[in-house]
Amino acid sequence: MPPRLRRDKVLGRWVVVAEERAKRPIGGGKETCPFCPGHEHLTPPAILALTKHGDRVVEERDEGDSRVKDWLVRCFENLYPAFKPPSEAPRVKGLAAGRHEVLVETPIHDEHPHVARLEQLKLALKALLLRMEQLSSEDYVEYVAVFRNYGRLAGASIPHPHTQIVALPFIPDVVKLELKSFKAKCPICSRSDKLTFYDDGEFVAFLPRTGVSPYEFWLAPRTHEPTLSSLNLEGLARALRSTLSSLAKVLDDPPYNMWLHVAPIKESPSHYHWHFEVRPKVTIQAGLEQGFWVYVNPTPPEKAARRLRATASKG
């Protein structure tokens, strides 16, 4: 049965019922990893593969049963998707029409962003922007959701560095709430210096005063930008590597979830400020959090900011 999209009539939240997600493989070393070079036939054909010819980055894709070799970044449809294209899940009531892709950030099995080569991280970001731009052009897509799970406890079923891209036929409710809130006052532009732990003049990272988890932080451009249209790839790559490296040093390489919030495709309101949110999995959200949405954070953000600031670098 294709994925089914349902709207909770009590709380209004979206739920996707996707049986195929239960078939995802768990774990695996380099020898069996479907994302490692040489195992390309274990995944769907690449929609986009970045390779290098001399000093030139080339955009390629798999054709038929052939697979691009010597790739640096590879993107393909998720084998166990939560959303499927309209051609596979026609836009009729109840079917989750969208796209669900995997972006393999590097051919190296353990080159996660906090230890990645700067040039490799730039290539991964370049591929991400290319796929976001393409998916945003589809008429059935209202929002492109980008997220990264690091570590088994954060939901990563395969340890090889990868990001997931989901093209949605609706705007997530959390983004709608942010749009309303940012219109009154931008929380990024009005952030507290006491909660800022990284600032290279172009990007800033800070802990929200009401973070629901210890060491949760946001990373955003210093200037007020609703979309990624003027993005400096090298600057963002450096900021991501530095801030995630700080998190790894302070918390001994914790599992985390990271997601990207940008303005909706068809709106791009000027009052919005795009940003990454990073939430490490260092506590268990139990009854009060899950049942009543009342969150307990045992680590004051001010204290966490001081610890992260002590390890942050701009290199």
Steps between C-alpha positions, in 0.01 A plus 500: 500500500643845411559751782179653636474860617263571788405814690431463872152648552565569868839677489526573126839333462612302196565126518645285222423130516785338303540123537815491285691702761496193726718315245800732537832322564666563835871565552774341293873558448682602185484147359120501482421873497272583203632858495869412462674506158469171317153432641307743278273224366358454850322835467271654238672678208662833585290804414813707551865403539778754536836398357821688426669523162824680574402807702148502358200366694266311265133416555412149381227241549462126467353375174318166488696231682830687478633687803724808518838408647748713697219718630555752779134556591208283396123558524221250427143419596459341841444127460253513791322832447250683717379685186485392136476705178147557363576257216530225764253644752239695300365815660183355635372538852710320758811422294831662604615657173849650521863394476739341748868503407831406662809713450821308575738775610832326437642170374688463831300287745569705814559854367225676692477883492683560829816337357438551127739658255375851427498442124294182539246672723466777240423239233233341717339842554521573127316175421241580766427840345470345153245243620304756703479726197380219274243367745372850574412540131250212510143631506383252764775595748424760768806452719837323482593356839869425561623308802793296623499221759835420660531188711267208554323665795418795274338274241787440256455145371820516290813658654649626171471884487177598327225761498134445416296728277121476504281699261167558673157583356436731797684749722592344837311647793820589685608718207157668496538578870847641441376718216243654732749544786784638285264765363465648847871476588788303350647282778826464308565871447402567864702214647693546824879528485511290817349210305717544187799267479612540138523818293733533202341818369296308242332221698397481864409208725311542823286309747131594509401618847212250496682206343314178579817290520844558657748659258241552226627778273411695188739598219402786270641771274575825683304697241124459486437260209177302439652262243835354395522708181811693610667213685879486532570126491849523646385718789214267587721192468751652740228603747337156494829322553603726786170497690444126464862442600439703817196287577701180448779621730275617782259202498735224379355468149128474584224386264300794368230611261555798273248667274489800269219755517458728199213717381227314309564465128211709372513767771858598600377762748765760580441476876619138515861407587622162376696284741620155600384350828712236674363296788730245668345190654639521853180463703186292467176684439249319716140540615487873566664585169322249279162511665465870573770675290655643816876464467758470775852617414744409781787708354459881497568625144732767642722231654495291182592807292808564717619141457447503124662842467816371668548241223377696197740604227460686173728267303 
